[in-house]
Every structure is written in structure tokens, then in C-alpha cells.
Amino acid sequence: MTMNGLDLSSYQEGLNAGAIEADFIIVKATEGTYFINPVGDQHYQQAKAEGKLLGVHHFMSNEDPRAQAKYFVNNIGGYIGEAILILDFEADGLGLGPNGAKVFLDRVYELTGVAPLIYMSKSVIHQMDWSAVSPQYGLWAAQYANYDRTGYLSDPWTDGTGWGVWGEPAIYQYSSTGLLAGYDGNLDLNIAYMDKDA
């Protein structure tokens, strides 16, 4: 079974996360130790009110990963136990490598009792050794066939190079130019390879 969903940040400020078609909504909560998404809770509460499944993510900077984990957890207290937790590993965070990512993930797990997922592009999966992170922490992977506007896809394209030590992702982000009724801007479209209980 699969589910369709979106991930949102402050770029989608005007979107009503409860009204748009999605089984799940993942919201950017924090970045580094200095940024809280100003519309994150609004999107979260809109989605929650409509019974959508929920997730929150932290965008990693090149700062101390333990401090970032604490900052993330301190700002998502009301979501723990009802949302999946995710580390967004890209941009400046790449300099910390898999070891830095693991420090963050381990600390979040220690503080919350929830094992987070880790998000990264398909290329990063193959550029670094993730054996210390998988299988304890699941994968949310991103790869796009193109930048054409699209709706949800039941069998999105991948390049066939595999998913590294994970074998397969829990969630796959296959477009950053999604188009759904109720919002004119670009949306990140995702498919989750699981059911609601999972």
C-alpha cells in the first residue's frame, strides 16, 4: 500500500494544508539553531484538523549536531507522539557527513524515544557511507525525472541505481514542481511506501 503527501515550508505560506489533497503533510519546523518556520505550526494544525498524517523536519546547518537536535526537539514538543520526525540532510549540513547526521539522529532519539527518518537526495546516498545510519533510521529520498509540472504519480520514475544500504526508501520525493487543485505554486510531491498504521 502507498500514500500520497506533501512537504511544506514557508515558501508555501498561503497554502491551506488542511484543504489540499494529501494523505500526509510533512512540515519544516526548524533550521540550524536559529530558525523556526513562521507558518509551520499553522500548516501543521490545518493538516491535523483534517485528520491528515503528520511529519516535521529539521533542516541541518553546519552547526554542532547535538545543539541542533536539542533546538529541534525544544521547538516541536507538542508534535512528539503524533508526527514522524525527520532530519533534512542537504546544503550546509553535508559538510558534517554521515557521522554528524548520526549524532543528530541519535540525540533526537535519546530525547524523544522516536527514531527519526533522514532525508537526502539520491546522489548523496551513493556519495557517502551510510552503514552507521541504516537500518536504525529510515530513508526519505529525493530524485526527479524532470521539472515538468505533475500531479501525484502511483509509480514515479527512478534511475534504477538502487537506494544504497537502505534497499528502499520509506518515502520518495519525486517532484519539486507538483501541481494540485487549490494551490497554484510548486509543491514537493511524495509517495510513502507504507499504510496509515505504519
C-alpha positions in Angstrom: 0.0 0.0 0.0 1.1 3.6 -0.7 0.1 7.1 0.4 0.5 10.5 -1.3 1.8 13.5 0.5 3.4 16.9 0.5 6.3 18.5 2.4 5.8 22.2 3.1 8.0 25.1 4.2 7.5 28.9 4.5 7.6 29.1 0.7 4.0 27.8 0.7 2.8 30.3 3.2 -0.6 30.9 1.5 -1.5 27.2 1.2 -4.2 25.7 3.4 -2.6 22.4 4.4 -6.0 21.0 5.5 -7.8 21.7 2.3 -5.3 20.4 -0.2 -5.4 16.7 -1.3 -2.8 14.7 0.7 -2.8 11.6 2.9 0.1 13.1 4.8 1.8 16.5 5.3 5.4 17.0 6.4 6.2 20.5 7.7 9.6 22.2 8.0 9.9 23.1 11.7 13.4 24.4 12.3 16.8 25.0 10.7 20.2 25.1 12.4 19.8 26.7 15.9 18.4 30.0 14.6 15.3 29.5 12.5 11.7 28.5 13.3 9.3 28.2 10.3 6.9 31.1 10.9 4.0 29.2 9.2 5.0 25.7 10.3 2.5 25.4 13.2 -0.3 26.9 11.0 0.3 24.3 8.3 0.6 21.6 11.0 -2.6 22.5 12.7 -4.5 22.8 9.4 -3.5 19.4 8.4 -4.1 17.9 11.8 -7.6 19.3 12.0 -8.5 17.5 8.7 -7.1 14.2 10.0 -4.0 14.1 7.8 -1.0 12.1 8.9 1.9 14.4 10.0 5.6 14.8 10.0 8.0 17.6 11.0 11.6 18.1 9.8 14.7 19.9 10.7 16.9 21.4 8.0 20.5 20.7 9.1 23.1 23.5 9.1 26.9 23.1 9.6 26.5 23.9 13.4 27.0 21.4 16.2 24.6 18.5 15.5 23.8 17.9 19.2 22.9 21.6 19.6 20.7 21.3 16.5 18.9 18.2 17.8 18.2 20.0 21.1 16.9 23.1 19.2 14.6 20.9 17.0 13.2 18.9 20.0 12.7 22.1 22.1 10.6 23.6 19.3 8.4 20.5 18.4 7.3 19.4 21.9 3.6 19.4 21.0 4.1 17.3 17.9 6.1 14.4 19.5 3.9 11.3 19.6 1.7 12.3 16.7 4.2 13.2 13.9 7.2 11.4 12.4 10.4 13.3 13.0 12.9 13.8 10.1 16.4 15.2 9.6 16.7 17.1 6.2 20.3 16.4 5.3 21.4 18.7 2.4 23.2 22.0 1.6 25.4 23.2 4.6 24.7 20.0 6.6 26.5 17.9 4.0 29.8 19.1 5.5 29.0 17.2 8.7 28.8 13.9 6.8 27.1 10.7 8.0 28.8 11.0 11.4 27.2 14.4 12.1 23.9 13.2 10.8 24.1 10.2 13.2 24.9 12.4 16.1 21.8 14.4 15.4 19.6 11.4 14.9 20.9 9.6 18.0 20.3 12.7 20.1 16.7 13.2 18.9 16.0 9.5 19.6 17.5 9.9 23.0 15.4 13.0 23.8 12.1 11.8 22.3 12.1 8.0 22.1 11.3 8.4 18.4 13.7 7.1 15.7 13.7 9.8 13.0 13.9 9.4 9.3 16.7 11.0 7.3 16.0 12.9 4.0 18.6 13.3 1.3 19.0 13.3 -2.5 19.6 10.1 -4.4 23.1 11.3 -5.3 24.1 11.7 -1.6 23.0 8.2 -0.9 25.8 7.0 -3.2 28.4 9.6 -2.3 28.8 8.7 1.4 28.9 5.6 3.6 25.6 5.4 5.4 26.1 2.0 7.0 26.2 3.5 10.5 22.8 5.2 10.0 20.8 2.4 8.3 18.8 0.4 9.3 18.1 2.1 12.6 16.9 5.3 10.8 14.7 5.0 7.7 15.2 6.9 4.4 13.2 9.6 2.8 14.9 10.1 -0.6 14.6 12.6 -3.4 15.1 12.3 -7.1 13.3 14.0 -10.0 12.9 12.8 -13.6 12.4 16.4 -14.7 10.9 19.7 -13.7 7.6 19.3 -15.6 4.5 20.1 -13.6 2.7 17.0 -12.5 0.1 15.6 -10.1 0.6 12.6 -7.9 2.1 9.6 -9.6 1.5 6.0 -8.5 4.8 4.7 -10.0 7.2 7.5 -10.2 10.5 7.3 -12.2 13.8 6.4 -10.6 17.1 5.9 -12.2 17.4 2.3 -11.2 20.7 2.7 -9.3 19.2 1.5 -6.0 18.9 3.1 -2.6 22.3 2.2 -1.1 22.3 0.5 2.3 18.6 1.1 2.8 17.5 -1.1 0.0 14.4 1.0 -0.5 13.1 4.3 0.9 10.2 4.7 3.3 9.2 7.9 1.4 10.2 9.1 -2.0 10.1 12.7 -3.1 9.8 12.6 -6.9 8.9 16.2 -7.9 9.5 19.7 -6.7 7.1 21.1 -9.3 3.9 19.4 -8.3 0.6 20.9 -9.2 -2.6 20.2 -7.2 -6.0 21.7 -7.1 -6.3 24.5 -4.6 -2.8 25.9 -4.9 -1.1 27.5 -7.9 2.5 27.3 -6.7 5.0 24.5 -6.9 4.7 21.6 -4.5 7.0 18.8 -3.4 5.2 15.5 -4.2 5.9 12.4 -2.2 4.8 8.8 -2.1 5.1 6.8 1.1 5.6 3.0 0.8 3.5 2.2 3.8 0.0 2.3 5.1 -1.5 4.6 7.7 -0.7 2.3 10.7 3.0 2.1 9.7 
